[in-house]
Amino acid sequence: MIIDANKVVSLQYSLSVINDDSTETFMEKTNEENPLVFISGIGNLLPEFEKNLWGKVAGDSFDFSLSAEEGYGPKEDDKLATLPIGLFLDADGKFDAEMIKVGNYVPMMDNAGHQHQGLVLNVGLENITMDFNHPMAGRNLHFSGTIGSVREATSEELDHGHVHGEGGHHH
């Protein structure tokens, strides 16, 4: 069965970031015991990632790169925020310097209740500077791997928008 719309795909991949000097930095890898499992064509993954997989079958390998624009987009200045340090104090008014330090990702919630991960860029006496860009924004990506299996998605999976059973969601 070939990968096209509404197929459950299980695959193993390796992801690297392509640096400015064309070297690559390894980021993450899945394997047969912990594959990436998804329903193709419903918008849960990067469109260009899926486009590079369409037409492939179980056992096929893949190796492709995505530009920053095809991936998570460019870094955007409007996703940088300087926030008052008071937002980072616990109920007792204490500041957790181990959690809120440069280089750490901190879970945050906006006024609408949406969850975000912010990268701490600077810790000052009165303010914290955070970057809410996706960690892969502005980066060219290289994927390689193997298609493990391809099957039709069930009507229930399509209704719910995710895979059920092995590698997927269990109700």
C-alpha positions in Angstrom: 0.0 0.0 0.0 1.4 3.4 -0.9 1.4 6.5 1.3 -1.2 9.0 0.3 -4.2 10.7 2.1 -5.7 9.0 5.1 -3.1 6.2 5.5 -1.6 5.3 8.9 2.2 5.4 8.5 4.8 4.0 10.8 8.4 5.0 10.2 11.7 5.4 11.7 13.7 8.5 11.1 16.8 10.5 12.0 16.7 14.3 12.1 19.7 16.6 11.8 20.0 20.3 11.5 22.1 21.6 8.6 24.5 24.2 9.9 25.6 27.3 7.9 28.9 25.5 7.0 26.9 22.5 5.6 27.9 20.2 8.5 25.0 18.6 10.3 24.1 18.4 14.0 22.2 15.3 15.1 18.9 16.2 16.9 16.7 13.1 17.3 16.0 9.6 16.1 13.2 7.1 16.4 13.5 3.4 16.1 11.4 0.3 15.5 10.4 0.1 19.2 9.4 3.8 19.2 8.5 4.8 15.6 6.7 7.9 14.4 3.1 6.9 13.7 0.7 9.3 12.0 -2.3 9.7 9.7 -1.0 11.1 6.4 -2.7 14.1 4.8 -4.6 15.5 7.8 -2.3 18.3 8.7 -0.6 17.0 11.9 2.9 17.1 10.4 5.0 19.5 8.3 3.4 19.5 4.9 6.7 19.2 3.1 7.8 16.3 5.3 4.7 14.4 4.3 5.0 15.4 0.6 8.4 13.8 0.5 6.9 10.5 1.8 3.9 10.2 -0.6 4.1 7.4 -3.0 6.5 5.3 -0.8 5.6 1.9 0.5 6.7 -0.2 3.5 10.4 -1.0 3.3 11.2 2.1 1.3 13.9 4.4 2.6 13.9 8.2 2.4 16.5 11.0 2.6 15.6 14.6 2.1 16.2 18.1 3.4 13.7 20.9 4.1 14.6 24.6 4.1 13.7 26.6 7.2 10.8 28.0 5.3 9.5 24.5 4.4 10.1 23.4 8.0 9.2 25.6 11.0 9.6 28.9 9.2 12.1 31.7 9.9 12.8 33.0 13.4 10.4 35.9 14.1 11.3 38.9 16.2 7.7 39.2 17.4 8.1 35.9 19.2 10.7 37.4 21.5 9.3 38.7 24.8 10.7 40.6 27.8 8.6 39.7 30.8 8.6 41.0 34.3 10.4 38.8 36.8 7.3 38.8 38.9 5.7 36.3 36.5 8.3 33.8 37.5 7.9 33.9 41.3 6.2 31.0 43.0 3.4 31.3 45.5 5.8 32.2 48.3 7.4 34.9 46.1 10.6 32.9 45.5 12.5 32.7 42.2 13.6 29.3 41.0 17.1 30.1 39.6 17.7 26.4 38.6 14.6 26.4 36.4 14.7 30.0 35.0 18.2 30.2 33.6 19.7 31.0 30.2 19.3 28.0 27.8 16.4 26.4 29.6 12.9 25.9 28.1 10.1 26.9 30.4 6.5 26.0 30.0 4.3 29.2 29.9 0.6 30.0 29.3 -0.7 33.0 27.5 -3.7 35.1 28.4 -5.9 32.8 26.2 -4.8 29.7 28.1 -2.6 28.3 25.3 0.6 26.4 26.3 3.9 27.6 25.0 7.6 26.6 25.5 9.9 29.6 25.9 13.6 29.6 25.7 15.2 31.7 28.4 17.6 34.1 26.6 18.5 36.5 29.5 17.8 36.8 33.2 17.9 40.3 34.5 17.2 41.9 37.9 13.7 43.0 36.8 13.0 41.2 33.5 13.4 37.8 31.8 13.9 37.7 28.0 12.2 34.7 26.3 12.2 33.3 22.8 8.8 31.6 21.8 9.9 30.6 18.3 9.8 26.9 17.6 13.2 25.4 18.6 13.7 24.4 14.9 12.6 27.8 13.5 15.2 29.3 11.1 16.9 25.9 10.7 17.3 23.7 7.6 16.4 20.1 8.4 17.7 16.8 7.1 15.5 13.7 7.5 16.5 10.1 6.6 14.8 6.8 7.5 12.7 3.9 6.5 9.0 3.3 6.1 7.9 0.6 8.5 4.3 0.0 7.6 1.3 1.7 5.7 -2.4 0.9 6.2 -5.7 2.5 5.7 -6.9 4.7 8.6 -10.1 3.5 10.2 -13.1 5.8 10.2 -12.8 6.2 14.0 -9.1 7.3 13.6 -10.1 9.8 10.9 -12.9 11.1 13.1 -10.6 11.5 16.1 -7.7 12.8 14.1 -5.1 10.4 15.5 -3.9 6.8 15.2 -5.4 4.2 17.6 -3.8 1.0 18.7 -0.1 0.1 18.4 2.0 3.3 18.2 -1.0 5.5 18.6 -3.6 6.6 21.1 -5.4 4.2 23.5 -8.8 5.1 24.7 
